[in-house]
Amino acid sequence: GIQVEQSPPDLILQEGANSTLRCNFSDSVNNLQWFHQNPWGQLINLFYIPSGTKQNGRLSATTVATERYSLLYISSSQTTDSGVYFCAAGGGSQGNLIFGKGTKLSVKP
Amino acid sequence: NAGVTQTPKFHILKIGQSMTLQCTQDMNHNYMYWYRQDPGMGLKLIYYSVGAGITDKGEVPNGYNVSRSTTEDFPLRLELAAPSQTSVYFCASSRGASTEAFFGQGTRLTVV
């Protein structure tokens, strides 16, 4: 089955800095999503991006399906960006997502 | 617009007891899923359903059962709870197999 690897596992930033999170997947996918898990444990949908580029405010994402990776860009980071960022990929008819282990982001004031 | 709603949010269960985690969605989605998240890890699939009356096992189904009698509801049953089932459980739904999935707020379950 599909394997999903995220890097880096941990990231500490000063408020205002930019960052890039990477997600590699092992096979072709028909679904790729980025989530933010906040300190209360909620999973917040950031992007549904099986291919191409999308932007939402300070966040943007790019998926290059032919090279099997996706990138999440966070610009001008804020303390509220802290939490764990998950990449999840899907490729089968059952529709389930395979999750990476996440990138834990800490933004310091 | 509630989306995916899970109850309860927290629960403590004694070893050997049984309970049902409730999940309902109001988006008329065909696909529904149950995942569990252990500390420091991503989510793993327990069971899924592609429509009312159709369910199938995921990666970690042992100790759980599901049913899907309606499009809206997808309860997860824990039989004979064990400490290894201490986890955070997430329910999710999607319109199709390759469409965006939406998650509930999670149920934090502790088995003691």
gemmi code that builds the backbone of each chain (N, CA, C; Angstrom):
import gemmi

chains = {
    "A": [
        ("GLY", (0.824, -1.198, 0.000), (0.000, 0.000, 0.000), (0.859, 1.248, 0.000)),
        ("ILE", (0.180, 2.384, -0.060), (0.864, 3.672, -0.085), (1.559, 3.925, 1.249)),
        ("GLN", (2.773, 4.455, 1.163), (3.478, 4.906, 2.355), (3.679, 6.411, 2.249)),
        ("VAL", (3.538, 7.082, 3.394), (3.644, 8.546, 3.430), (4.716, 8.926, 4.444)),
        ("GLU", (5.658, 9.712, 4.004), (6.729, 10.185, 4.886), (6.744, 11.702, 4.915)),
        ("GLN", (6.833, 12.250, 6.123), (6.864, 13.692, 6.278), (8.178, 14.137, 6.882)),
        ("SER", (8.616, 15.320, 6.463), (9.822, 15.902, 7.040), (9.693, 17.419, 7.098)),
        ("PRO", (10.372, 18.066, 8.087), (11.048, 17.417, 9.204), (10.054, 16.932, 10.253)),
        ("PRO", (10.448, 16.083, 11.175), (9.527, 15.647, 12.230), (9.215, 16.761, 13.231)),
        ("ASP", (10.168, 17.630, 13.473), (9.979, 18.741, 14.406), (10.550, 20.005, 13.790)),
        ("LEU", (9.916, 21.134, 14.108), (10.354, 22.412, 13.561), (10.041, 23.510, 14.579)),
        ("ILE", (11.045, 24.282, 14.918), (10.857, 25.407, 15.836), (11.168, 26.680, 15.076)),
        ("LEU", (10.228, 27.616, 15.104), (10.375, 28.862, 14.367), (10.163, 30.053, 15.281)),
        ("GLN", (10.779, 31.150, 14.897), (10.475, 32.423, 15.533), (9.276, 33.026, 14.797)),
        ("GLU", (8.408, 33.678, 15.520), (7.248, 34.323, 14.902), (7.705, 35.217, 13.744)),
        ("GLY", (7.010, 35.105, 12.617), (7.350, 35.903, 11.451), (8.179, 35.166, 10.418)),
        ("ALA", (8.751, 34.025, 10.800), (9.584, 33.259, 9.871), (8.707, 32.462, 8.907)),
        ("ASN", (9.351, 32.023, 7.810), (8.682, 31.180, 6.815), (9.168, 29.743, 6.962)),
        ("SER", (8.358, 28.796, 6.482), (8.772, 27.389, 6.571), (8.170, 26.585, 5.426)),
        ("THR", (8.829, 25.462, 5.143), (8.352, 24.522, 4.134), (8.330, 23.132, 4.733)),
        ("LEU", (7.170, 22.488, 4.669), (7.007, 21.123, 5.142), (6.858, 20.223, 3.917)),
        ("ARG", (7.480, 19.034, 3.998), (7.492, 18.145, 2.840), (6.769, 16.849, 3.146)),
        ("CYS", (6.124, 16.314, 2.105), (5.423, 15.030, 2.192), (5.786, 14.217, 0.956)),
        ("ASN", (6.374, 13.058, 1.166), (6.676, 12.133, 0.069), (5.732, 10.950, 0.148)),
        ("PHE", (5.240, 10.501, -0.983), (4.384, 9.321, -1.004), (4.905, 8.323, -2.029)),
        ("SER", (4.624, 7.039, -1.758), (5.340, 5.962, -2.448), (4.681, 5.493, -3.735)),
        ("ASP", (3.429, 5.926, -3.988), (2.713, 5.420, -5.147), (1.816, 6.526, -5.695)),
        ("SER", (1.217, 6.283, -6.841), (0.314, 7.286, -7.402), (-0.919, 7.417, -6.509)),
        ("VAL", (-1.416, 8.647, -6.390), (-2.537, 8.910, -5.496), (-3.640, 9.648, -6.233)),
        ("ASN", (-4.874, 9.495, -5.734), (-5.980, 10.289, -6.267), (-6.530, 11.248, -5.218)),
        ("ASN", (-5.868, 11.280, -4.063), (-6.278, 12.189, -2.999), (-5.041, 12.549, -2.188)),
        ("LEU", (-4.893, 13.836, -1.895), (-3.795, 14.295, -1.054), (-4.336, 15.470, -0.241)),
        ("GLN", (-4.264, 15.327, 1.069), (-4.778, 16.380, 1.923), (-3.736, 16.776, 2.963)),
        ("TRP", (-3.771, 18.053, 3.358), (-2.979, 18.572, 4.461), (-3.945, 18.977, 5.578)),
        ("PHE", (-3.557, 18.605, 6.809), (-4.354, 18.929, 7.984), (-3.460, 19.617, 9.015)),
        ("HIS", (-4.100, 20.446, 9.846), (-3.452, 21.002, 11.016), (-4.185, 20.444, 12.241)),
        ("GLN", (-3.438, 19.773, 13.113), (-4.033, 19.315, 14.370), (-3.652, 20.321, 15.448)),
        ("ASN", (-4.657, 21.013, 15.945), (-4.369, 22.070, 16.914), (-4.127, 21.476, 18.305)),
        ("PRO", (-3.698, 22.290, 19.244), (-3.382, 21.763, 20.587), (-4.565, 21.096, 21.282)),
        ("TRP", (-5.778, 21.321, 20.831), (-6.953, 20.665, 21.415), (-7.273, 19.353, 20.707)),
        ("GLY", (-6.462, 18.990, 19.727), (-6.615, 17.700, 19.060), (-7.501, 17.705, 17.832)),
        ("GLN", (-8.095, 18.843, 17.500), (-8.959, 18.902, 16.320), (-8.139, 18.832, 15.038)),
        ("LEU", (-8.655, 18.129, 14.043), (-8.035, 18.065, 12.720), (-8.715, 19.079, 11.818)),
        ("ILE", (-7.943, 20.068, 11.408), (-8.480, 21.137, 10.570), (-8.022, 20.918, 9.134)),
        ("ASN", (-8.975, 20.872, 8.210), (-8.619, 20.730, 6.794), (-7.914, 21.993, 6.306)),
        ("LEU", (-6.719, 21.807, 5.732), (-6.010, 22.947, 5.147), (-6.164, 22.948, 3.628)),
        ("PHE", (-5.790, 21.842, 3.009), (-5.849, 21.754, 1.556), (-6.231, 20.349, 1.116)),
        ("TYR", (-7.066, 20.304, 0.087), (-7.295, 19.093, -0.698), (-6.570, 19.336, -2.002)),
        ("ILE", (-5.453, 18.623, -2.237), (-4.576, 19.011, -3.344), (-3.890, 17.777, -3.950)),
        ("PRO", (-4.648, 16.940, -4.696), (-4.012, 15.783, -5.343), (-3.023, 16.171, -6.435)),
        ("SER", (-3.125, 17.402, -6.938), (-2.144, 17.917, -7.896), (-2.271, 19.436, -7.943)),
        ("GLY", (-1.210, 20.090, -8.434), (-1.283, 21.525, -8.628), (-0.916, 22.336, -7.405)),
        ("THR", (-1.282, 23.609, -7.426), (-0.944, 24.564, -6.384), (-2.182, 25.298, -5.922)),
        ("LYS", (-2.284, 25.495, -4.597), (-3.383, 26.262, -4.031), (-2.827, 27.202, -2.967)),
        ("GLN", (-3.544, 28.284, -2.745), (-3.143, 29.229, -1.702), (-4.351, 29.625, -0.890)),
        ("ASN", (-4.123, 29.793, 0.420), (-5.171, 30.254, 1.312), (-4.504, 31.143, 2.353)),
        ("GLY", (-4.537, 32.441, 2.100), (-3.910, 33.379, 3.028), (-2.409, 33.193, 3.083)),
        ("ARG", (-1.893, 32.953, 4.299), (-0.445, 32.771, 4.473), (0.024, 31.363, 4.133)),
        ("LEU", (-0.907, 30.475, 3.874), (-0.566, 29.092, 3.575), (-0.742, 28.811, 2.093)),
        ("SER", (0.160, 28.015, 1.564), (0.003, 27.520, 0.203), (0.549, 26.103, 0.150)),
        ("ALA", (0.109, 25.369, -0.879), (0.544, 23.983, -1.030), (0.729, 23.667, -2.500)),
        ("THR", (1.685, 22.794, -2.757), (1.947, 22.322, -4.113), (2.115, 20.829, -4.081)),
        ("THR", (1.449, 20.133, -5.006), (1.639, 18.698, -5.163), (2.130, 18.416, -6.578)),
        ("VAL", (3.261, 17.722, -6.666), (3.784, 17.270, -7.957), (3.563, 15.770, -8.001)),
        ("ALA", (2.427, 15.384, -8.542), (2.008, 13.977, -8.480), (2.981, 13.057, -9.215)),
        ("THR", (3.534, 13.520, -10.332), (4.440, 12.671, -11.119), (5.723, 12.378, -10.368)),
        ("GLU", (6.123, 13.268, -9.436), (7.337, 13.049, -8.650), (7.007, 12.617, -7.222)),
        ("ARG", (5.730, 12.454, -6.925), (5.270, 11.871, -5.665), (5.710, 12.664, -4.426)),
        ("TYR", (5.450, 13.972, -4.469), (5.673, 14.756, -3.271), (4.725, 15.941, -3.239)),
        ("SER", (4.551, 16.444, -2.018), (3.744, 17.634, -1.807), (4.466, 18.516, -0.800)),
        ("LEU", (4.303, 19.826, -0.947), (4.929, 20.800, -0.063), (3.874, 21.724, 0.518)),
        ("LEU", (4.018, 22.026, 1.791), (3.160, 23.003, 2.456), (4.039, 24.171, 2.885)),
        ("TYR", (3.685, 25.366, 2.428), (4.433, 26.575, 2.762), (3.643, 27.401, 3.780)),
        ("ILE", (4.333, 27.809, 4.823), (3.729, 28.706, 5.807), (4.574, 29.976, 5.821)),
        ("SER", (3.961, 31.089, 5.521), (4.695, 32.348, 5.532), (4.284, 33.192, 6.735)),
        ("SER", (5.218, 34.032, 7.154), (4.961, 34.947, 8.291), (4.274, 34.224, 9.434)),
        ("SER", (4.923, 33.177, 9.937), (4.287, 32.289, 10.922), (3.853, 33.047, 12.181)),
        ("GLN", (2.767, 32.557, 12.773), (2.204, 33.124, 14.005), (2.149, 32.030, 15.058)),
        ("THR", (2.054, 32.426, 16.314), (2.025, 31.427, 17.393), (0.832, 30.485, 17.251)),
        ("THR", (-0.234, 30.980, 16.657), (-1.424, 30.142, 16.460), (-1.219, 29.075, 15.386)),
        ("ASP", (-0.110, 29.156, 14.643), (0.209, 28.114, 13.669), (0.786, 26.869, 14.348)),
        ("SER", (1.131, 26.968, 15.606), (1.703, 25.824, 16.325), (0.755, 24.634, 16.310)),
        ("GLY", (1.349, 23.453, 16.347), (0.557, 22.227, 16.325), (1.255, 21.209, 15.445)),
        ("VAL", (0.518, 20.192, 15.063), (1.078, 19.137, 14.216), (0.408, 19.210, 12.849)),
        ("TYR", (1.234, 19.158, 11.811), (0.740, 19.196, 10.437), (0.848, 17.795, 9.842)),
        ("PHE", (-0.279, 17.295, 9.377), (-0.320, 15.961, 8.777), (-0.582, 16.049, 7.286)),
        ("CYS", (0.129, 15.214, 6.579), (-0.142, 14.946, 5.172), (-0.814, 13.575, 5.112)),
        ("ALA", (-1.810, 13.437, 4.263), (-2.502, 12.151, 4.123), (-2.799, 11.911, 2.652)),
        ("ALA", (-2.554, 10.700, 2.198), (-2.724, 10.372, 0.786), (-3.646, 9.190, 0.625)),
        ("GLY", (-4.373, 9.183, -0.479), (-5.270, 8.076, -0.773), (-5.146, 7.676, -2.239)),
        ("GLY", (-5.284, 6.382, -2.496), (-5.151, 5.940, -3.880), (-6.058, 4.793, -4.260)),
        ("GLY", (-6.814, 4.275, -3.296), (-7.633, 3.105, -3.584), (-9.104, 3.438, -3.751)),
        ("SER", (-9.883, 2.424, -4.129), (-11.314, 2.623, -4.337), (-12.080, 2.762, -3.029)),
        ("GLN", (-11.456, 2.347, -1.917), (-12.165, 2.463, -0.640), (-12.115, 3.865, -0.087)),
        ("GLY", (-11.211, 4.696, -0.602), (-11.235, 6.105, -0.252), (-10.520, 6.494, 1.011)),
        ("ASN", (-9.963, 5.538, 1.755), (-9.331, 5.917, 3.015), (-8.007, 6.630, 2.775)),
        ("LEU", (-7.594, 7.419, 3.765), (-6.346, 8.163, 3.708), (-5.277, 7.456, 4.529)),
        ("ILE", (-4.059, 7.466, 4.002), (-2.882, 6.999, 4.729), (-2.157, 8.239, 5.254)),
        ("PHE", (-1.958, 8.272, 6.570), (-1.371, 9.448, 7.194), (0.129, 9.274, 7.410)),
        ("GLY", (0.866, 10.383, 7.247), (2.232, 10.417, 7.714), (2.257, 10.602, 9.221)),
        ("LYS", (3.471, 10.631, 9.788), (3.596, 10.771, 11.233), (3.510, 12.221, 11.681)),
        ("GLY", (3.502, 13.145, 10.743), (3.306, 14.542, 11.091), (4.581, 15.329, 11.279)),
        ("THR", (4.455, 16.642, 11.174), (5.521, 17.594, 11.517), (5.005, 18.435, 12.667)),
        ("LYS", (5.719, 18.391, 13.801), (5.318, 19.189, 14.951), (5.965, 20.561, 14.860)),
        ("LEU", (5.138, 21.583, 14.716), (5.611, 22.957, 14.555), (5.385, 23.741, 15.843)),
        ("SER", (6.433, 24.381, 16.298), (6.324, 25.282, 17.454), (6.779, 26.666, 17.009)),
        ("VAL", (5.895, 27.646, 17.138), (6.223, 29.022, 16.772), (6.373, 29.825, 18.053)),
        ("LYS", (7.555, 30.377, 18.267), (7.861, 31.131, 19.488), (7.635, 32.624, 19.263)),
        ("PRO", (7.073, 33.305, 20.284), (6.822, 34.747, 20.132), (8.123, 35.548, 20.208)),
    ],
    "B": [
        ("ASN", (-24.610, 24.158, 9.823), (-24.039, 23.019, 9.125), (-23.061, 22.299, 10.038)),
        ("ALA", (-23.482, 21.154, 10.634), (-22.693, 20.511, 11.674), (-21.513, 19.737, 11.109)),
        ("GLY", (-21.617, 19.148, 9.901), (-20.525, 18.346, 9.360), (-20.542, 16.950, 9.961)),
        ("VAL", (-19.412, 16.547, 10.576), (-19.285, 15.235, 11.216), (-19.300, 15.444, 12.730)),
        ("THR", (-20.223, 14.773, 13.397), (-20.386, 14.940, 14.838), (-20.132, 13.620, 15.542)),
        ("GLN", (-19.256, 13.655, 16.535), (-18.926, 12.462, 17.313), (-19.346, 12.672, 18.768)),
        ("THR", (-19.853, 11.603, 19.353), (-20.129, 11.609, 20.797), (-19.757, 10.257, 21.388)),
        ("PRO", (-19.249, 10.210, 22.645), (-18.917, 11.375, 23.462), (-17.576, 11.974, 23.063)),
        ("LYS", (-17.184, 13.081, 23.677), (-15.872, 13.672, 23.428), (-14.798, 13.003, 24.282)),
        ("PHE", (-15.166, 12.598, 25.477), (-14.258, 11.923, 26.395), (-14.997, 10.774, 27.058)),
        ("HIS", (-14.258, 9.685, 27.375), (-14.877, 8.585, 28.125), (-13.798, 7.742, 28.776)),
        ("ILE", (-14.096, 7.295, 29.980), (-13.230, 6.339, 30.667), (-13.987, 5.031, 30.792)),
        ("LEU", (-13.371, 3.956, 30.345), (-14.000, 2.637, 30.292), (-13.168, 1.669, 31.115)),
        ("LYS", (-13.819, 0.767, 31.800), (-13.090, -0.258, 32.547), (-12.788, -1.448, 31.645)),
        ("ILE", (-11.686, -2.119, 31.931), (-11.299, -3.318, 31.175), (-12.458, -4.298, 31.154)),
        ("GLY", (-12.771, -4.821, 29.977), (-13.826, -5.811, 29.837), (-15.197, -5.236, 29.531)),
        ("GLN", (-15.363, -3.925, 29.744), (-16.644, -3.300, 29.416), (-16.759, -3.078, 27.913)),
        ("SER", (-17.977, -2.778, 27.480), (-18.229, -2.488, 26.072), (-18.855, -1.104, 25.943)),
        ("MET", (-18.672, -0.499, 24.795), (-19.336, 0.780, 24.547), (-19.401, 1.058, 23.055)),
        ("THR", (-20.251, 2.008, 22.700), (-20.413, 2.422, 21.314), (-20.063, 3.891, 21.175)),
        ("LEU", (-19.173, 4.179, 20.237), (-18.866, 5.557, 19.870), (-19.783, 5.941, 18.710)),
        ("GLN", (-20.434, 7.086, 18.873), (-21.397, 7.508, 17.862), (-20.766, 8.466, 16.867)),
        ("CYS", (-21.183, 8.354, 15.600), (-20.740, 9.267, 14.551), (-21.905, 9.509, 13.603)),
        ("THR", (-22.175, 10.776, 13.333), (-23.210, 11.113, 12.375), (-22.738, 12.270, 11.500)),
        ("GLN", (-23.143, 12.249, 10.228), (-22.775, 13.334, 9.314), (-24.024, 13.800, 8.572)),
        ("ASP", (-24.055, 15.108, 8.285), (-25.227, 15.700, 7.645), (-24.914, 16.210, 6.245)),
        ("MET", (-23.874, 15.659, 5.611), (-23.455, 16.112, 4.282), (-23.887, 15.142, 3.187)),
        ("ASN", (-24.646, 14.116, 3.558), (-25.110, 13.106, 2.603), (-23.935, 12.412, 1.905)),
        ("HIS", (-22.846, 12.211, 2.661), (-21.682, 11.541, 2.104), (-21.881, 10.029, 2.089)),
        ("ASN", (-21.392, 9.393, 1.027), (-21.511, 7.940, 0.929), (-20.458, 7.222, 1.779)),
        ("TYR", (-19.242, 7.771, 1.810), (-18.128, 7.091, 2.453), (-17.955, 7.586, 3.885)),
        ("MET", (-17.779, 6.645, 4.787), (-17.487, 6.998, 6.181), (-16.377, 6.093, 6.713)),
        ("TYR", (-15.629, 6.617, 7.695), (-14.424, 5.934, 8.167), (-14.302, 6.095, 9.683)),
        ("TRP", (-13.651, 5.137, 10.300), (-13.185, 5.265, 11.668), (-11.674, 5.075, 11.697)),
        ("TYR", (-11.014, 6.027, 12.348), (-9.566, 5.968, 12.538), (-9.265, 6.033, 14.041)),
        ("ARG", (-8.092, 5.557, 14.417), (-7.584, 5.782, 15.752), (-6.214, 6.442, 15.662)),
        ("GLN", (-5.940, 7.293, 16.657), (-4.658, 7.984, 16.708), (-4.007, 7.726, 18.056)),
        ("ASP", (-2.869, 7.073, 18.031), (-2.092, 6.827, 19.233), (-1.088, 7.959, 19.410)),
        ("PRO", (-0.607, 8.175, 20.646), (0.261, 9.330, 20.924), (1.465, 9.433, 19.991)),
        ("GLY", (1.654, 10.613, 19.420), (2.804, 10.870, 18.558), (2.743, 10.219, 17.189)),
        ("MET", (1.578, 9.733, 16.827), (1.453, 9.003, 15.556), (0.382, 9.640, 14.672)),
        ("GLY", (0.397, 9.215, 13.410), (-0.701, 9.573, 12.525), (-1.901, 8.669, 12.770)),
        ("LEU", (-2.914, 8.835, 11.962), (-4.146, 8.065, 12.140), (-4.066, 6.746, 11.381)),
        ("LYS", (-4.697, 5.726, 11.967), (-4.769, 4.416, 11.308), (-6.225, 4.022, 11.145)),
        ("LEU", (-6.546, 3.407, 9.998), (-7.917, 3.070, 9.654), (-8.383, 1.825, 10.389)),
        ("ILE", (-9.551, 1.908, 11.046), (-10.129, 0.763, 11.752), (-11.142, 0.059, 10.841)),
        ("TYR", (-12.159, 0.777, 10.412), (-13.198, 0.273, 9.529), (-13.631, 1.391, 8.596)),
        ("TYR", (-14.234, 0.992, 7.475), (-14.799, 1.983, 6.588), (-16.089, 1.452, 5.974)),
        ("SER", (-16.840, 2.389, 5.371), (-18.104, 2.022, 4.734), (-18.258, 2.858, 3.465)),
        ("VAL", (-18.644, 2.226, 2.372), (-18.824, 2.951, 1.109), (-20.287, 3.272, 0.845)),
        ("GLY", (-21.148, 2.884, 1.782), (-22.564, 3.197, 1.647), (-23.354, 2.418, 2.686)),
        ("ALA", (-24.622, 2.773, 2.841), (-25.468, 2.091, 3.818), (-25.486, 0.592, 3.533)),
        ("GLY", (-25.281, -0.196, 4.580), (-25.300, -1.642, 4.475), (-23.993, -2.278, 4.060)),
        ("ILE", (-22.956, -1.456, 3.786), (-21.676, -1.984, 3.309), (-20.559, -1.502, 4.223)),
        ("THR", (-19.871, -2.449, 4.857), (-18.733, -2.093, 5.704), (-17.574, -3.041, 5.412)),
        ("ASP", (-16.364, -2.600, 5.757), (-15.201, -3.458, 5.548), (-14.092, -3.054, 6.513)),
        ("LYS", (-13.180, -4.024, 6.756), (-12.100, -3.814, 7.701), (-11.017, -2.935, 7.104)),
        ("GLY", (-10.393, -2.173, 8.026), (-9.220, -1.403, 7.662), (-7.966, -2.071, 8.170)),
        ("GLU", (-7.004, -1.262, 8.576), (-5.688, -1.771, 8.983), (-5.696, -2.400, 10.375)),
        ("VAL", (-6.513, -1.855, 11.302), (-6.476, -2.292, 12.703), (-7.888, -2.586, 13.222)),
        ("PRO", (-8.582, -3.609, 12.695), (-9.983, -3.832, 13.060), (-10.230, -4.669, 14.323)),
        ("ASN", (-9.184, -5.349, 14.826), (-9.402, -6.300, 15.919), (-9.907, -5.604, 17.173)),
        ("GLY", (-10.992, -6.140, 17.746), (-11.578, -5.588, 18.959), (-12.692, -4.594, 18.702)),
        ("TYR", (-13.025, -4.381, 17.424), (-14.039, -3.391, 17.052), (-15.064, -4.010, 16.106)),
        ("ASN", (-16.259, -3.400, 16.094), (-17.266, -3.735, 15.105), (-17.995, -2.478, 14.687)),
        ("VAL", (-18.558, -2.501, 13.483), (-19.301, -1.352, 12.987), (-20.580, -1.828, 12.322)),
        ("SER", (-21.472, -0.866, 12.099), (-22.673, -1.110, 11.315), (-22.986, 0.181, 10.571)),
        ("ARG", (-23.710, 0.067, 9.481), (-24.095, 1.261, 8.713), (-25.511, 1.036, 8.183)),
        ("SER", (-26.490, 1.321, 9.019), (-27.879, 1.092, 8.633), (-28.455, 2.302, 7.896)),
        ("THR", (-27.867, 3.477, 8.068), (-28.315, 4.684, 7.371), (-27.116, 5.388, 6.757)),
        ("THR", (-27.374, 6.300, 5.836), (-26.290, 7.085, 5.245), (-25.619, 7.966, 6.296)),
        ("GLU", (-26.406, 8.458, 7.256), (-25.912, 9.465, 8.190), (-25.054, 8.900, 9.316)),
        ("ASP", (-25.338, 7.672, 9.768), (-24.748, 7.189, 11.012), (-23.778, 6.037, 10.795)),
        ("PHE", (-22.696, 6.043, 11.569), (-21.681, 4.992, 11.446), (-21.099, 4.745, 12.838)),
        ("PRO", (-21.805, 4.000, 13.700), (-21.312, 3.778, 15.065), (-20.187, 2.753, 15.106)),
        ("LEU", (-19.284, 2.932, 16.058), (-18.166, 2.014, 16.286), (-18.365, 1.353, 17.641)),
        ("ARG", (-18.376, 0.040, 17.652), (-18.609, -0.734, 18.862), (-17.300, -1.338, 19.362)),
        ("LEU", (-16.994, -1.112, 20.638), (-15.859, -1.754, 21.288), (-16.392, -2.855, 22.189)),
        ("GLU", (-15.957, -4.069, 21.971), (-16.351, -5.207, 22.801), (-15.174, -5.598, 23.687)),
        ("LEU", (-15.455, -5.864, 24.960), (-14.421, -6.337, 25.891), (-13.185, -5.430, 25.832)),
        ("ALA", (-13.372, -4.191, 26.261), (-12.320, -3.183, 26.136), (-11.012, -3.628, 26.806)),
        ("ALA", (-9.907, -3.287, 26.154), (-8.570, -3.593, 26.645), (-7.750, -2.304, 26.715)),
        ("PRO", (-6.727, -2.257, 27.585), (-5.900, -1.036, 27.687), (-5.313, -0.597, 26.344)),
        ("SER", (-5.058, -1.566, 25.444), (-4.491, -1.233, 24.135), (-5.441, -0.405, 23.269)),
        ("GLN", (-6.715, -0.331, 23.685), (-7.684, 0.472, 22.942), (-7.774, 1.910, 23.452)),
        ("THR", (-6.952, 2.242, 24.428), (-6.822, 3.637, 24.849), (-6.243, 4.425, 23.685)),
        ("SER", (-6.985, 5.427, 23.212), (-6.589, 6.137, 22.008), (-7.555, 7.299, 21.786)),
        ("VAL", (-7.288, 8.074, 20.751), (-8.242, 9.074, 20.287), (-8.848, 8.547, 18.990)),
        ("TYR", (-10.162, 8.524, 18.933), (-10.873, 7.965, 17.793), (-11.489, 9.101, 16.967)),
        ("PHE", (-11.263, 9.017, 15.662), (-11.807, 10.003, 14.738), (-12.714, 9.319, 13.728)),
        ("CYS", (-13.853, 9.941, 13.506), (-14.758, 9.541, 12.440), (-14.606, 10.545, 11.301)),
        ("ALA", (-14.729, 10.085, 10.067), (-14.601, 10.967, 8.915), (-15.598, 10.556, 7.846)),
        ("SER", (-15.865, 11.465, 6.922), (-16.732, 11.136, 5.795), (-16.240, 11.846, 4.545)),
        ("SER", (-16.603, 11.290, 3.384), (-16.296, 11.922, 2.107), (-17.387, 11.544, 1.107)),
        ("ARG", (-17.539, 12.373, 0.098), (-18.581, 12.118, -0.891), (-18.227, 10.895, -1.732)),
        ("GLY", (-16.957, 10.813, -2.133), (-16.520, 9.701, -2.953), (-15.154, 9.213, -2.513)),
        ("ALA", (-14.596, 8.280, -3.274), (-13.323, 7.659, -2.894), (-12.144, 8.608, -3.031)),
        ("SER", (-12.222, 9.591, -3.899), (-11.075, 10.481, -4.111), (-11.423, 11.928, -3.844)),
        ("THR", (-12.460, 12.154, -3.067), (-12.856, 13.523, -2.732), (-12.412, 13.882, -1.320)),
        ("GLU", (-12.531, 15.154, -0.982), (-12.035, 15.648, 0.289), (-12.761, 14.983, 1.453)),
        ("ALA", (-11.992, 14.566, 2.452), (-12.541, 13.953, 3.657), (-12.623, 14.993, 4.765)),
        ("PHE", (-13.671, 14.873, 5.578), (-13.894, 15.782, 6.698), (-13.978, 14.965, 7.979)),
        ("PHE", (-13.372, 15.491, 9.034), (-13.243, 14.737, 10.275), (-14.078, 15.343, 11.395)),
        ("GLY", (-14.537, 14.467, 12.282), (-15.159, 14.905, 13.509), (-14.120, 15.386, 14.502)),
        ("GLN", (-14.585, 15.824, 15.670), (-13.697, 16.424, 16.664), (-12.947, 15.389, 17.490)),
        ("GLY", (-13.295, 14.119, 17.331), (-12.567, 13.080, 18.030), (-13.202, 12.692, 19.354)),
        ("THR", (-12.943, 11.445, 19.749), (-13.348, 10.920, 21.064), (-12.100, 10.406, 21.753)),
        ("ARG", (-11.793, 10.985, 22.912), (-10.627, 10.534, 23.674), (-11.082, 9.457, 24.640)),
        ("LEU", (-10.635, 8.205, 24.405), (-11.071, 7.057, 25.197), (-9.907, 6.517, 26.013)),
        ("THR", (-10.156, 6.324, 27.295), (-9.168, 5.717, 28.190), (-9.745, 4.440, 28.767)),
        ("VAL", (-9.015, 3.327, 28.646), (-9.435, 2.050, 29.209), (-8.537, 1.746, 30.400)),
        ("VAL", (-9.178, 1.606, 31.585), (-8.398, 1.380, 32.817), (-8.815, 0.096, 33.520)),
    ],
}
model = gemmi.Model(1)
for chain_id, residues in chains.items():
    chain = gemmi.Chain(chain_id)
    for i, (resn, *xyz) in enumerate(residues, 1):
        res = gemmi.Residue()
        res.name, res.seqid = resn, gemmi.SeqId(i, " ")
        for name, pos in zip(("N", "CA", "C"), xyz):
            atom = gemmi.Atom()
            atom.name, atom.element = name, gemmi.Element(name[0])
            atom.pos, atom.b_iso = gemmi.Position(*pos), 0.0
            res.add_atom(atom)
        chain.add_residue(res)
    model.add_chain(chain)
structure = gemmi.Structure()
structure.add_model(model)
structure.setup_entities()
